[in-house]
Structure formats: structure tokens, C-alpha cells
Amino acid sequence: GYITEQEPWKVAKDTTPEGQARLATILYTAAEALRGVAVLLNSVMPVTSQSLWESLGAEESLGALADQ
């Protein structure tokens, strides 16, 4: 998968601005993918999706798909 291929645990050791920018991109991409998963699974797994949504730091509750 994406996280395994990108190896953010190794990229985090690179303290150059380029390395830190790459790490930020990797983590943003992973978080955005998880946000999408939470939105799409909300109708079939509402409790789990809400938990994931809150873990991502979302302040509002996960509403209808049309509101996303």
C-alpha cells in the first residue's frame, strides 16, 4: 500500500526542508484517504466512521454524504 511504499518512518528522519515537505505530503495524503473512507462507510458503519472522523480531528459530526 501507499504507506508501506512511502515509508514515512524513514522519511521522518530526513530533517532537510525537502524531506519534511515530503513527509507532510505523505501524511496529508494518508489522512485525506482516511477521511474519504470515513465518509463513504458512514452509511453502513456509522459508529466506526464517526470514531474515525473524530480521530482525524474533525469537530463537526459526520453528516450525510451529500454534505461532504
Contacts in CASP RR format, 6 or more apart in sequence:
PFRMAT RR
TARGET T0000
AUTHOR 0000-0000-0000
METHOD contacts of the structure
MODEL  1
GYITEQEPWKVAKDTTPEGQARLATILYTAAEALRGVAVLLNSVMPVTSQ
SLWESLGAEESLGALADQ
2 29 0 8 1.000
2 30 0 8 1.000
2 33 0 8 1.000
3 26 0 8 1.000
3 30 0 8 1.000
6 26 0 8 1.000
8 23 0 8 1.000
8 26 0 8 1.000
8 27 0 8 1.000
8 30 0 8 1.000
11 19 0 8 1.000
11 22 0 8 1.000
11 23 0 8 1.000
11 26 0 8 1.000
12 23 0 8 1.000
14 20 0 8 1.000
14 22 0 8 1.000
14 23 0 8 1.000
31 56 0 8 1.000
34 52 0 8 1.000
34 56 0 8 1.000
35 53 0 8 1.000
35 56 0 8 1.000
35 58 0 8 1.000
37 52 0 8 1.000
38 49 0 8 1.000
38 50 0 8 1.000
38 52 0 8 1.000
38 53 0 8 1.000
38 56 0 8 1.000
38 62 0 8 1.000
39 49 0 8 1.000
39 62 0 8 1.000
39 65 0 8 1.000
39 68 0 8 1.000
40 65 0 8 1.000
41 48 0 8 1.000
41 49 0 8 1.000
42 49 0 8 1.000
42 50 0 8 1.000
42 53 0 8 1.000
42 62 0 8 1.000
42 63 0 8 1.000
42 65 0 8 1.000
43 65 0 8 1.000
46 62 0 8 1.000
49 62 0 8 1.000
50 61 0 8 1.000
50 62 0 8 1.000
53 61 0 8 1.000
53 62 0 8 1.000
END
